[in-house]
Amino acid sequence: MPNLLITGTNRGIGLEFTKQYAEEGWRVFACCRHPGKADALKQLAAQHPGSLSLYALDVADFDQIEGLAAELAGEEIDLLVNNAGIYADTSRGGFGATDYQAWLRAFCVNTTAPLKMAETFASQIAQSQQKKIVCISSKMGSIAENTSGGCYLYRSSKAALNMVVKSLSIDLAPRGILAAALHPGWVQTDMGGPNALITTQQSVAGMRQVIEQLTPQQSGGFYAYDGKEIPW
């Protein structure tokens, strides 16, 4: 039974990842800030006793990450999915009205926390069979795809995340670990809104296929949920 460690599982894409992998027979360590308040996640855990475990984790709190590692010491992690993320741009922001404190928060959650997770759990990932790290990025982090400007906080934090993934793919290659950045598409979530093009089920099913087929030659790449490579 392979093991999945995933952040941001209380709703949306993270919840759907948790659901699909649990239904496929994986053992899932599902993390979110307040699992006690995550009703859908708790219901899912009740449906998969013994294979789906919930953990309180604010990825911006690095002490909590260290504590989780201590709690899961000895567990092999076949797949780490860094899913937790925030969209810090607001209608009151934009050029000339940048909220720099919110920008720092966005970088902490979207960029530095995934690296901290990778650093903290690298040895457990290296001990597993599959040895994969996936970070949920966004096409909005692509410099080549930016034709509309704006969204400085979100775009920059995701572009930086992509660079983290690229470096991870190089630094962890000697340990057999693969790393990739994935764009989930425009998804019908609280962040994506009701007019988005695809459902969480479609997005996650596609990303799972990309993850399953990931090769050493593809490690460090930036891919959409349908497997297409996205330009940096």
Disulfide bonds with the S-S distance in Angstrom:
none
